[in-house]
Amino acid sequence: MFKIVATLFFLALMQSALPQIPGALSRGMFGGGNKSASTSTRVGGSDTSSKNSTLGFEHRDDAKDSISIGFKFLDSIRNNKLDSSINDFYNYFIVPAAQQYLGNNGSPGYSLIYTPFLKPGWDAGFHAFDAYRLTLENTRFFKTNKPFSQMGYQLASGKEQMIKLLHTQNPRPNLNFGFEYRLISAPGFFVTQNTNLNNYRLFSNYQGKRKRYAAFFTLLANTFKASENGGMKNDSLLDDKDFSKRFTIPVNLGGDATIQPNPFKSSVSTGNIYKEATFFVRQTYDIGKKDSVAVNDTTTEYIFYPKLRFQHSFTYNSYSYQFKDIVADSSIYQKWYDTTLKKQKDTLMVMDQWKVVTNDFSLIQFPDTKNAAQFLLAGARLENLRGDFANGSKNFYNIVLHGEYRNKTRNRLWDILAKGEFYLNGINSGDYSAFATLSRTLNKKLGSVRLLFNNVNRSPSFIYTGYSSFNFGNAGDYKKENITVLRASAENPFFNISFTNYLLTNYLYFTDYYHTAQYNRLINLVQASLSKKIALSKRWNWYTELTLQQTDGAAPIKVPFVFTRNRLAYEGVFFKNLNLSAGVDFRYYTSYNAYNYSPIMGKFLVQDSVTIKNRPDISGFLHFRIKSFTAYLRLENLNAIDFSNGFGFTKNNFAAPHYVYQGLIFRFGILWNFVN
């Protein structure tokens, strides 16, 4: 599949590269451009029109090079534009700024800013790679007046590489298609730490000439290959100068495995291999009021005001979750998982596989003829599931009812959304979700305010049940989890602020490497966040983000009380086309009992014996953009500097008990946009 995607990208690149527009971004890439002041040149002391002259040069018309490009997410009415800003490295890096991961790019992780899983119904239970996942929900459906391509490449210390490709075009005004490809390859600095993540997505949207019929199509796949070493055997070796080369530190799992530096290949002898694929097609047909406008004698623009929409969505998903260790150490698995192997060195493999087919039929009614952002939806969904486990195969189903009311007023001041779904029958019978949000735009100065309510009643993820191959003897008979979210937020040019209260009952978690438990008391987690840009001078800006969060110390949810990220940046436009941002990126969180990690389960587990207290994460950066070309350089983990055993960057911060982040990392990357 990679060869197919690479070939498609090459053809698109060949189409786009020759007429690429180097000034598109600097003029405002998504629309507009200044036309040339003159189309003639002076030859021999007289003005001669460029149409008649055989000498001189014709001025380029910048307006012809501009591009109008926007996108929407599925089930969203908001039009979005691509972000061309350069001041935040995490616009280019796949891992979010608040992510705590196991030290190597592409490795399992979770957010330091707590966010619960709010999806009712069936869930396999594997979420350690969510930050890297392409999903149907984050698929962008584009509309553009010219073919657009984006190529990103990143190279870092330790042969780490990242590739990002995007191409989209409208061969006809009512038809768009495109594809995305993403690769992370990171051998890591410790034994058995290599990761190789591949994601691709094909997408398309179409609207009929008379605007009654519309269709959306997506084909996407995620492959996560991550070796697992179980952490270091002895943390004190980090301070031993004989182990300054981290490859020499003994680890718990896969110690004899070799590193594969090839960015397109990754062999996992000990670790997780997760594969996911989604095929999605949605078709809609509208009944309503038609109209038309004559553009000229030969062209007519059709207008349609829908009153009733028939909508059918078909989704096919396949999932494969596997842990394997071809050189399993029986003593480790006996100690951690109470699992006896036949030999001292044996092969261990655990796997769950799923196939899910979903058909959804909905009716959508539009009360206001000229406001498509106000509608009422009612629908039903049938889910057919088949799971293959160590003990055999099982078939399940769900019947789901769902509805939605949306009203974004025509004056754009009020935005109301209320939606819910109820699992009427099936394996997840009784699950439900109720969501409501109300926002009000005040004015340009005061911005907008928003209130949100969400309540979810959900069945335990399947990994907690007795059917799963990953259930190593747990009872598996747990009550449904219930999660309530209350949030108030305000966004304006001065700051963004939010207050959130999470209320959780029957919370499910791992108590050690394989045992599970349910917390029957109410968990109350309070969270407050603030972000602001502060102009210190004409060129110096300070970007600050602060989150405070607190919960009961006995609860099985562990979070740092304070998480903050700050950037001090020197910024501006120089020499007309050089857009520059350079400075220091600082991330800090207070000490807390960070989660341990279970390699087989792919789950983070609660522990109270080890408190992680790290130095602040400090990075230096230089980002610049020249027209449509962006480049960035970054020195990460400057906080790891150490003089105890001579100069070096060996004072590693801990990511989890026995897992540490790397030392000094040099990262270089480019992002190039092509417009045809």
C-alpha positions as CSV (number, residue, x, y, z in Angstrom):
1,M,0.0,0.0,0.0
2,F,2.9,2.4,0.7
3,K,4.1,1.9,-2.9
4,I,0.7,2.9,-4.2
5,V,0.5,6.0,-2.0
6,A,4.0,7.0,-2.9
7,T,3.3,6.6,-6.6
8,L,0.2,8.8,-6.3
9,F,2.1,11.4,-4.4
10,F,4.9,11.4,-7.0
11,L,2.4,12.0,-9.8
12,A,0.8,14.8,-7.9
13,L,4.1,16.3,-7.1
14,M,5.2,16.2,-10.8
15,Q,1.9,18.0,-11.6
16,S,2.5,20.6,-9.0
17,A,6.2,21.2,-8.9
18,L,6.8,23.0,-12.2
19,P,4.3,25.8,-11.6
20,Q,4.7,26.0,-7.8
21,I,4.1,29.4,-6.3
22,P,6.9,30.4,-3.9
23,G,5.0,33.4,-2.7
24,A,1.7,31.9,-1.9
25,L,2.1,31.6,1.9
26,S,3.7,35.0,2.3
27,R,0.7,36.7,0.6
28,G,-1.8,34.8,2.6
29,M,-1.9,31.3,1.2
30,F,-5.6,30.8,1.3
31,G,-6.8,33.6,-0.8
32,G,-6.0,36.9,-2.4
33,G,-2.9,38.3,-3.8
34,N,-1.7,41.6,-5.2
35,K,-1.9,42.0,-9.0
36,S,1.2,43.3,-10.8
37,A,1.1,47.1,-11.3
38,S,2.2,46.9,-14.9
39,T,2.2,44.4,-17.8
40,S,4.5,46.3,-20.1
41,T,8.2,46.9,-20.3
42,R,10.3,49.8,-21.7
43,V,12.4,48.9,-24.8
44,G,14.6,51.4,-26.5
45,G,13.2,54.4,-24.6
46,S,9.6,53.7,-25.5
47,D,6.8,51.7,-23.8
48,T,6.0,48.6,-25.7
49,S,3.1,46.3,-24.8
50,S,4.2,42.8,-23.7
51,K,1.8,41.4,-26.3
52,N,3.7,42.9,-29.2
53,S,7.2,43.0,-27.9
54,T,9.7,40.2,-28.5
55,L,12.1,41.6,-25.9
56,G,11.9,42.2,-22.2
57,F,10.1,40.3,-19.4
58,E,6.4,40.0,-18.5
59,H,5.5,40.7,-14.9
60,R,3.9,37.7,-13.2
61,D,0.3,38.1,-12.1
62,D,0.3,37.1,-8.4
63,A,-3.5,36.8,-8.3
64,K,-3.2,33.8,-10.7
65,D,-1.0,32.1,-8.1
66,S,-3.3,32.5,-5.1
67,I,-5.2,29.6,-3.8
68,S,-8.5,29.4,-1.9
69,I,-8.6,26.3,0.2
70,G,-10.7,25.2,3.2
71,F,-12.0,22.1,4.8
72,K,-14.7,20.7,7.0
73,F,-14.8,17.8,9.4
74,L,-17.5,15.2,9.1
75,D,-20.8,16.3,10.9
76,S,-19.4,19.8,11.3
77,I,-20.8,23.0,9.8
78,R,-17.6,25.1,10.4
79,N,-15.3,26.1,7.6
80,N,-11.7,25.8,8.5
81,K,-8.4,27.1,7.0
82,L,-5.0,25.5,7.1
83,D,-2.7,26.9,9.7
84,S,0.4,28.5,8.2
85,S,1.8,30.0,11.5
86,I,5.3,29.1,12.5
87,N,5.6,29.9,16.1
88,D,4.6,26.5,17.6
89,F,6.7,23.4,16.9
90,Y,3.7,21.2,17.7
91,N,2.1,22.3,14.5
92,Y,4.6,20.1,12.8
93,F,5.2,17.4,15.4
94,I,2.6,14.6,15.7
95,V,3.0,14.2,19.5
96,P,1.0,16.8,21.4
97,A,2.8,19.2,23.8
98,A,1.1,17.8,26.9
99,Q,1.8,14.1,26.0
100,Q,3.7,11.9,28.4
101,Y,5.2,9.1,26.4
102,L,7.8,6.4,27.0
103,G,10.8,8.3,25.8
104,N,10.9,7.6,22.1
105,N,8.9,9.2,19.3
106,G,6.0,6.9,18.4
107,S,5.9,5.1,21.7
108,P,2.8,4.6,23.9
109,G,1.6,7.7,25.9
110,Y,-1.1,9.6,27.6
111,S,-2.0,13.3,28.2
112,L,-0.7,15.0,31.3
113,I,-3.9,17.1,31.1
114,Y,-6.6,14.6,32.0
115,T,-9.2,13.9,29.4
116,P,-11.5,10.8,29.9
117,F,-12.6,8.5,27.1
118,L,-16.2,9.6,26.3
119,K,-17.4,7.1,23.7
120,P,-20.3,4.8,24.7
121,G,-20.7,1.4,23.1
122,W,-18.1,-1.1,22.0
123,D,-14.4,-0.3,22.5
124,A,-11.5,-2.7,22.2
125,G,-9.6,-0.8,25.0
126,F,-6.3,-0.1,23.4
127,H,-5.5,3.7,23.6
128,A,-1.8,4.0,24.1
129,F,-1.3,5.2,20.5
130,D,-4.3,7.5,20.2
131,A,-2.1,10.6,19.7
132,Y,-0.8,9.1,16.4
133,R,-4.0,7.7,15.1
134,L,-5.9,8.8,11.9
135,T,-9.6,8.6,12.5
136,L,-12.8,9.2,10.7
137,E,-13.5,12.1,13.1
138,N,-10.3,13.9,12.3
139,T,-10.6,13.4,8.5
140,R,-10.6,16.7,6.6
141,F,-12.9,17.1,3.5
142,F,-11.3,19.9,1.4
143,K,-12.5,22.3,-1.2
144,T,-9.9,24.1,-3.2
145,N,-9.7,26.1,-6.5
146,K,-6.3,24.7,-7.4
147,P,-4.4,21.5,-6.7
148,F,-2.5,21.8,-3.4
149,S,0.3,19.5,-2.1
150,Q,2.2,19.6,1.2
151,M,5.4,17.7,1.9
152,G,7.0,17.5,5.3
153,Y,10.2,15.8,6.3
154,Q,11.9,15.6,9.7
155,L,15.2,14.2,10.8
156,A,16.4,13.9,14.3
157,S,19.3,12.3,16.3
158,G,19.4,8.6,16.5
159,K,18.2,8.2,12.9
160,E,14.7,9.2,13.8
161,Q,12.6,10.2,10.8
162,M,9.2,11.5,10.1
163,I,7.4,12.0,6.7
164,K,4.1,13.8,6.1
165,L,2.5,14.1,2.7
166,L,-0.8,15.7,1.7
167,H,-2.4,16.3,-1.7
168,T,-5.8,17.5,-2.5
169,Q,-7.5,19.0,-5.6
170,N,-10.9,19.7,-7.2
171,P,-10.9,18.4,-10.8
172,R,-14.4,19.8,-10.9
173,P,-15.9,22.5,-8.7
174,N,-18.2,19.9,-7.1
175,L,-15.7,17.1,-6.6
176,N,-12.6,16.9,-4.4
177,F,-10.3,14.1,-3.7
178,G,-6.9,13.7,-2.0
179,F,-4.7,11.6,0.2
180,E,-2.5,11.8,3.3
181,Y,0.5,9.7,4.3
182,R,2.5,9.8,7.6
183,L,5.5,7.8,8.8
184,I,7.4,7.8,12.1
185,S,10.5,5.7,12.3
186,A,12.6,6.0,15.5
187,P,15.2,3.3,16.5
188,G,15.5,4.9,19.9
189,F,18.5,5.2,22.3
190,F,17.7,2.1,24.4
191,V,17.7,-1.5,23.5
192,T,14.3,-2.8,22.1
193,Q,12.8,0.7,21.8
194,N,12.4,1.0,18.1
195,T,9.0,2.3,16.7
196,N,7.6,2.4,13.2
197,L,4.2,4.0,12.6
198,N,2.5,4.2,9.3
199,N,-0.8,6.0,8.5
200,Y,-2.5,6.7,5.3
201,R,-5.9,8.2,4.3
202,L,-7.7,8.6,1.0
203,F,-10.7,10.9,1.0
204,S,-13.2,12.5,-1.4
205,N,-16.4,14.5,-1.3
206,Y,-18.9,15.1,-4.1
207,Q,-22.0,17.3,-4.6
208,G,-24.3,16.9,-7.6
209,K,-24.7,19.7,-10.1
210,R,-28.2,20.5,-8.8
211,K,-27.0,20.2,-5.2
212,R,-29.5,17.5,-4.2
213,Y,-27.1,14.6,-3.9
214,A,-23.8,14.5,-1.9
215,A,-21.3,11.8,-1.0
216,F,-18.3,11.4,1.3
217,F,-15.7,8.7,1.0
218,T,-12.8,7.8,3.3
219,L,-10.3,4.9,3.4
220,L,-7.8,5.0,6.1
221,A,-5.4,2.7,7.9
222,N,-3.1,2.8,10.9
223,T,-0.2,0.4,11.6
224,F,1.7,0.8,14.9
225,K,4.8,-1.3,15.5
226,A,6.5,-0.6,18.8
227,S,9.1,-2.7,20.5
228,E,8.8,-3.0,24.3
229,N,11.8,-3.3,26.6
230,G,9.9,-3.3,29.9
231,G,12.1,-0.4,31.2
232,M,15.6,-0.5,32.7
233,K,16.6,-3.3,35.1
234,N,18.4,-0.8,37.3
235,D,17.7,3.0,37.3
236,S,21.0,3.8,39.1
237,L,22.9,2.8,35.9
238,L,21.9,6.2,34.4
239,D,24.4,7.8,36.7
240,D,27.2,5.4,35.9
241,K,29.7,6.8,33.4
242,D,30.3,3.4,31.9
243,F,26.7,3.4,30.7
244,S,26.7,6.9,29.1
245,K,25.8,5.1,25.9
246,R,22.3,4.1,26.7
247,F,22.3,1.1,24.4
248,T,24.4,-0.7,27.0
249,I,21.9,-0.4,29.9
250,P,20.3,-3.8,30.6
251,V,16.5,-3.8,30.1
252,N,13.8,-6.2,31.2
253,L,12.5,-7.5,27.8
254,G,14.0,-8.2,24.4
255,G,17.5,-7.5,25.5
256,D,19.0,-9.4,22.6
257,A,16.9,-7.7,19.9
258,T,18.6,-5.8,17.1
259,I,17.8,-2.2,16.0
260,Q,16.4,-1.7,12.5
261,P,17.4,1.7,11.2
262,N,15.5,1.4,7.9
263,P,12.7,4.0,8.1
264,F,10.4,1.9,5.9
265,K,10.9,-1.4,7.7
266,S,10.6,-2.4,11.3
267,S,10.8,-5.9,12.8
268,V,9.3,-6.3,16.3
269,S,10.6,-9.3,18.1
270,T,9.2,-8.1,21.5
271,G,6.4,-5.6,21.5
272,N,3.0,-4.5,20.1
273,I,1.8,-4.6,16.6
274,Y,-1.6,-2.9,16.1
275,K,-3.4,-2.6,12.8
276,E,-6.6,-0.7,12.1
277,A,-8.5,0.0,8.9
278,T,-11.6,2.0,8.1
279,F,-13.8,2.2,5.0
280,F,-16.5,4.8,5.1
281,V,-19.2,5.9,2.6
282,R,-21.9,8.4,3.3
283,Q,-24.6,9.4,0.8
284,T,-27.3,12.1,1.2
285,Y,-30.2,13.2,-0.9
286,D,-32.2,16.4,-0.3
287,I,-35.8,17.5,-0.8
288,G,-36.5,21.2,-0.8
289,K,-36.6,24.4,-2.7
290,K,-34.5,24.8,-5.8
291,D,-33.4,28.1,-7.5
292,S,-30.8,29.2,-10.0
293,V,-28.8,32.2,-11.0
294,A,-27.7,32.9,-14.6
295,V,-24.0,33.7,-14.5
296,N,-23.9,34.4,-18.2
297,D,-25.6,33.2,-21.4
298,T,-24.1,29.7,-21.2
299,T,-23.6,29.2,-17.5
300,T,-26.2,28.7,-14.8
301,E,-25.4,28.4,-11.1
302,Y,-27.9,26.1,-9.3
303,I,-29.0,27.0,-5.8
304,F,-30.8,24.6,-3.5
305,Y,-32.4,25.1,-0.1
306,P,-32.9,21.7,1.6
307,K,-36.0,21.0,3.8
308,L,-35.5,17.3,4.3
309,R,-32.4,15.1,3.9
310,F,-32.1,11.4,3.7
311,Q,-28.7,10.2,4.9
312,H,-27.1,6.7,4.9
313,S,-23.7,5.9,6.2
314,F,-21.8,2.6,5.8
315,T,-18.7,1.9,7.8
316,Y,-16.4,-1.2,7.8
317,N,-13.7,-1.4,10.5
318,S,-11.1,-4.1,11.1
319,Y,-8.8,-4.2,14.1
320,S,-5.9,-6.4,15.1
321,Y,-4.1,-6.0,18.4
322,Q,-1.1,-8.3,19.0
323,F,1.7,-8.6,21.6
324,K,4.5,-11.0,20.8
325,D,7.8,-11.9,22.3
326,I,9.8,-14.5,20.3
327,V,12.5,-14.7,23.0
328,A,10.3,-14.5,26.1
329,D,12.1,-14.7,29.4
330,S,9.9,-17.1,31.5
331,S,11.1,-15.6,34.8
332,I,9.8,-12.1,33.9
333,Y,6.4,-13.3,32.7
334,Q,6.0,-15.4,35.7
335,K,6.8,-12.5,38.0
336,W,4.8,-9.8,36.1
337,Y,1.9,-11.8,34.6
338,D,1.8,-15.1,36.6
339,T,2.2,-16.9,33.3
340,T,4.3,-20.0,33.0
341,L,6.1,-20.7,29.8
342,K,7.2,-24.2,28.7
343,K,10.9,-23.2,28.3
344,Q,13.3,-20.7,29.8
345,K,13.3,-18.9,26.5
346,D,10.0,-19.4,24.7
347,T,7.6,-17.6,22.3
348,L,4.6,-15.7,23.7
349,M,1.8,-14.3,21.6
350,V,-1.5,-12.7,22.6
351,M,-4.0,-11.3,20.0
352,D,-7.5,-10.0,19.6
353,Q,-9.0,-9.3,16.2
354,W,-12.3,-7.5,15.3
355,K,-14.4,-6.8,12.3
356,V,-17.2,-4.2,12.7
357,V,-19.9,-3.4,10.1
358,T,-22.1,-0.4,10.7
359,N,-25.2,0.9,8.8
360,D,-26.7,4.2,9.9
361,F,-29.8,5.8,8.4
362,S,-30.9,9.3,9.4
363,L,-33.5,11.9,8.5
364,I,-32.5,15.6,8.8
365,Q,-35.1,18.4,8.8
366,F,-34.2,22.1,8.2
367,P,-36.8,24.4,9.7
368,D,-35.3,27.6,8.3
369,T,-35.1,27.5,4.5
370,K,-32.1,29.8,4.3
371,N,-30.2,28.6,7.3
372,A,-28.6,25.2,6.7
373,A,-26.9,25.5,10.1
374,Q,-30.2,24.9,11.9
375,F,-31.5,21.4,11.7
376,L,-33.0,18.5,13.6
377,L,-31.7,14.9,13.1
378,A,-33.1,11.6,14.0
379,G,-31.5,8.3,13.2
380,A,-30.9,4.6,13.9
381,R,-27.8,2.5,13.6
382,L,-27.1,-1.2,13.4
383,E,-23.7,-2.5,14.4
384,N,-22.5,-6.0,13.7
385,L,-19.3,-7.1,15.4
386,R,-17.2,-10.2,15.2
387,G,-14.3,-10.9,17.5
388,D,-11.6,-13.6,17.2
389,F,-9.9,-14.5,20.5
390,A,-7.7,-17.2,21.9
391,N,-10.8,-19.1,23.1
392,G,-12.6,-18.9,19.7
393,S,-14.9,-16.4,17.9
394,K,-17.9,-14.5,19.0
395,N,-20.6,-12.5,17.2
396,F,-22.3,-9.4,18.7
397,Y,-24.6,-6.6,17.7
398,N,-25.9,-3.3,18.8
399,I,-29.1,-1.3,17.9
400,V,-28.6,2.4,18.5
401,L,-31.0,5.3,18.4
402,H,-29.5,8.8,18.1
403,G,-30.7,12.4,17.5
404,E,-29.3,15.9,17.3
405,Y,-30.5,19.5,17.2
406,R,-28.2,22.3,15.9
407,N,-28.8,26.0,15.5
408,K,-26.1,28.5,14.5
409,T,-28.2,31.6,14.1
410,R,-28.0,33.6,10.9
411,N,-26.5,36.6,12.8
412,R,-23.7,34.2,13.9
413,L,-24.1,35.2,17.6
414,W,-25.6,32.1,19.1
415,D,-24.5,28.5,18.5
416,I,-26.6,25.7,20.1
417,L,-25.9,22.0,19.9
418,A,-27.7,19.2,21.6
419,K,-27.2,15.5,20.7
420,G,-27.5,12.1,22.2
421,E,-27.5,8.4,21.5
422,F,-29.0,5.4,23.3
423,Y,-28.0,1.7,22.9
424,L,-31.4,0.1,22.7
425,N,-30.3,-3.5,22.4
426,G,-27.2,-5.6,22.0
427,I,-23.9,-6.2,23.7
428,N,-23.8,-2.6,25.0
429,S,-27.5,-2.3,25.8
430,G,-28.1,0.6,28.2
431,D,-25.1,2.7,27.1
432,Y,-25.9,6.3,26.3
433,S,-24.4,9.7,25.7
434,A,-26.0,13.1,26.2
435,F,-24.1,16.2,25.0
436,A,-25.1,19.9,25.0
437,T,-23.2,23.1,24.4
438,L,-24.3,26.7,24.2
439,S,-22.0,29.5,23.0
440,R,-22.4,33.2,22.5
441,T,-20.3,35.6,20.5
442,L,-20.2,38.9,22.4
443,N,-18.1,41.2,20.1
444,K,-14.6,41.3,18.6
445,K,-13.1,42.7,21.8
446,L,-14.7,40.3,24.3
447,G,-14.8,37.3,22.1
448,S,-17.1,34.4,22.9
449,V,-18.2,32.4,26.0
450,R,-19.3,28.7,26.0
451,L,-21.0,26.3,28.3
452,L,-20.8,22.5,27.9
453,F,-22.4,19.5,29.5
454,N,-21.7,15.8,28.7
455,N,-22.8,12.7,30.4
456,V,-21.8,9.2,29.2
457,N,-22.8,5.8,30.5
458,R,-20.5,3.2,28.9
459,S,-19.8,-0.5,29.1
460,P,-16.3,-1.5,30.2
461,S,-13.8,-1.7,27.3
462,F,-13.6,-5.2,25.9
463,I,-10.1,-5.8,27.3
464,Y,-11.7,-5.9,30.8
465,T,-14.1,-8.7,29.9
466,G,-13.6,-12.4,30.2
467,Y,-13.7,-13.0,26.4
468,S,-10.5,-11.0,25.6
469,S,-7.3,-12.8,25.1
470,F,-5.7,-10.0,27.1
471,N,-7.7,-10.9,30.2
472,F,-5.3,-13.0,32.3
473,G,-7.8,-14.4,34.8
474,N,-9.7,-11.3,35.9
475,A,-13.4,-11.7,36.8
476,G,-14.5,-9.3,34.0
477,D,-18.0,-8.7,35.5
478,Y,-17.9,-5.0,36.0
479,K,-20.6,-2.3,36.2
480,K,-20.9,0.5,33.5
481,E,-18.7,3.5,33.9
482,N,-20.5,6.9,34.2
483,I,-18.7,10.2,33.3
484,T,-20.1,13.7,33.6
485,V,-18.3,16.7,32.2
486,L,-19.2,20.3,33.1
487,R,-17.2,23.1,31.4
488,A,-17.3,26.9,31.0
489,S,-14.8,28.7,28.8
490,A,-14.1,32.1,27.3
491,E,-12.0,33.0,24.2
492,N,-11.0,36.5,23.3
493,P,-8.0,38.4,21.9
494,F,-6.5,38.8,25.4
495,F,-6.7,35.2,26.7
496,N,-8.4,31.8,26.6
497,I,-9.6,30.4,29.9
498,S,-11.7,27.4,30.9
499,F,-13.0,25.6,34.0
500,T,-13.9,21.9,33.9
501,N,-15.3,19.5,36.4
502,Y,-15.1,15.7,35.8
503,L,-17.3,13.4,37.8
504,L,-16.6,9.7,37.4
505,T,-18.2,6.6,39.0
506,N,-17.3,2.9,38.5
507,Y,-13.9,3.9,37.1
508,L,-12.0,0.9,35.7
509,Y,-8.2,0.6,35.8
510,F,-5.2,-1.7,36.0
511,T,-3.7,-2.2,39.5
512,D,-0.6,-3.9,38.2
513,Y,0.7,-5.6,35.0
514,Y,-2.5,-7.6,34.5
515,H,-4.9,-7.3,37.4
516,T,-8.0,-5.0,37.0
517,A,-10.3,-3.3,39.4
518,Q,-13.2,-1.0,39.6
519,Y,-13.3,2.1,41.9
520,N,-16.8,2.3,43.3
521,R,-16.5,5.8,44.9
522,L,-17.2,9.0,43.1
523,I,-14.1,10.7,41.6
524,N,-14.2,14.5,41.4
525,L,-11.5,16.0,39.2
526,V,-11.4,19.8,38.9
527,Q,-9.4,21.5,36.1
528,A,-8.6,25.1,35.2
529,S,-6.7,26.2,32.1
530,L,-5.4,29.5,30.9
531,S,-3.5,30.5,27.7
532,K,-2.3,33.9,26.7
533,K,0.1,35.7,24.3
534,I,2.0,38.5,26.0
535,A,3.8,41.1,23.8
536,L,7.0,42.0,25.7
537,S,8.3,44.3,23.0
538,K,8.0,44.9,19.3
539,R,9.8,41.6,18.5
540,W,9.6,39.6,21.7
541,N,6.5,37.6,22.6
542,W,5.8,35.3,25.5
543,Y,3.3,32.5,25.0
544,T,2.1,30.9,28.2
545,E,-0.2,27.9,28.9
546,L,-1.1,26.9,32.4
547,T,-3.3,24.1,33.7
548,L,-4.2,23.3,37.3
549,Q,-5.9,20.0,38.2
550,Q,-6.8,18.4,41.4
551,T,-8.5,15.2,42.6
552,D,-8.7,13.0,45.6
553,G,-5.3,11.5,46.4
554,A,-6.8,8.0,46.9
555,A,-8.4,8.0,43.5
556,P,-6.8,5.8,40.8
557,I,-6.3,8.8,38.5
558,K,-2.9,10.4,38.8
559,V,-2.2,13.9,37.5
560,P,0.3,16.6,38.2
561,F,-1.2,19.5,40.1
562,V,0.5,22.1,37.7
563,F,1.3,21.7,34.0
564,T,2.7,24.7,32.2
565,R,4.3,25.4,28.9
566,N,5.9,28.7,28.0
567,R,7.6,30.0,24.9
568,L,9.8,33.1,24.8
569,A,10.2,34.0,21.1
570,Y,11.8,36.6,19.0
571,E,9.5,37.1,16.0
572,G,8.9,39.2,13.0
573,V,9.1,39.5,9.2
574,F,12.6,40.5,7.9
575,F,13.9,41.2,4.4
576,K,10.2,41.3,3.2
577,N,9.8,37.5,2.9
578,L,11.6,36.0,5.9
579,N,9.1,35.1,8.6
580,L,11.1,34.2,11.7
581,S,10.4,32.8,15.2
582,A,13.3,31.8,17.5
583,G,13.6,31.3,21.2
584,V,13.2,28.9,24.1
585,D,10.4,26.4,24.8
586,F,9.9,25.4,28.4
587,R,7.6,22.6,29.8
588,Y,7.2,21.9,33.4
589,Y,4.8,19.8,35.6
590,T,4.9,19.2,39.3
591,S,5.8,15.8,40.8
592,Y,3.2,13.0,40.8
593,N,2.9,9.3,40.9
594,A,3.3,8.7,37.2
595,Y,1.7,5.7,35.7
596,N,3.7,2.5,35.1
597,Y,3.3,0.6,31.9
598,S,2.2,-3.0,31.1
599,P,3.8,-4.1,27.8
600,I,1.4,-7.0,27.0
601,M,-1.8,-5.1,27.8
602,G,-0.6,-1.8,26.2
603,K,-2.1,-0.1,29.3
604,F,-0.8,2.5,31.8
605,L,-1.3,1.3,35.3
606,V,-1.7,3.0,38.7
607,Q,1.2,2.8,41.1
608,D,1.9,4.7,44.4
609,S,5.5,3.7,45.2
610,V,7.4,5.9,42.8
611,T,7.1,9.7,42.5
612,I,8.3,11.3,39.3
613,K,10.0,14.6,40.0
614,N,11.7,15.9,36.8
615,R,13.7,18.9,35.8
616,P,11.8,21.3,33.5
617,D,11.9,20.2,29.8
618,I,13.8,22.9,27.9
619,S,14.3,23.2,24.2
620,G,15.8,25.9,21.9
621,F,14.2,26.5,18.5
622,L,14.5,28.4,15.3
623,H,11.6,28.4,12.9
624,F,11.4,30.4,9.6
625,R,9.3,30.6,6.5
626,I,10.4,32.0,3.1
627,K,7.3,32.2,1.0
628,S,5.9,28.7,0.8
629,F,9.0,27.0,2.3
630,T,9.1,26.4,6.1
631,A,12.0,25.0,8.0
632,Y,12.6,24.4,11.7
633,L,15.6,23.5,13.9
634,R,15.2,22.4,17.5
635,L,17.6,21.4,20.3
636,E,15.5,19.3,22.8
637,N,16.2,18.1,26.3
638,L,18.8,20.8,27.1
639,N,17.7,20.2,30.7
640,A,19.6,16.9,30.6
641,I,23.0,18.7,30.9
642,D,25.2,17.0,33.5
643,F,28.7,17.7,34.8
644,S,28.9,15.0,37.4
645,N,30.8,12.6,35.1
646,G,32.3,15.2,32.8
647,F,30.2,17.3,30.4
648,G,27.3,15.5,28.8
649,F,23.5,15.3,28.5
650,T,22.9,12.3,30.7
651,K,20.6,13.6,33.4
652,N,17.5,12.1,31.8
653,N,14.0,13.0,32.9
654,F,11.7,10.0,33.7
655,A,8.6,9.3,31.7
656,A,7.4,6.4,33.9
657,P,9.1,4.1,36.5
658,H,12.1,2.6,34.8
659,Y,11.5,4.5,31.5
660,V,13.3,7.8,30.7
661,Y,13.4,10.4,28.0
662,Q,16.4,10.7,25.8
663,G,19.3,13.1,26.2
664,L,20.1,15.9,23.8
665,I,18.1,15.7,20.6
666,F,18.8,17.7,17.5
667,R,15.8,17.9,15.2
668,F,15.6,19.4,11.7
669,G,12.5,19.6,9.5
670,I,11.0,21.2,6.5
671,L,7.4,21.8,5.3
672,W,6.9,22.8,1.7
673,N,3.7,23.8,0.0
674,F,3.0,23.4,-3.7
675,V,0.2,25.1,-5.7
676,N,-0.6,24.3,-9.2
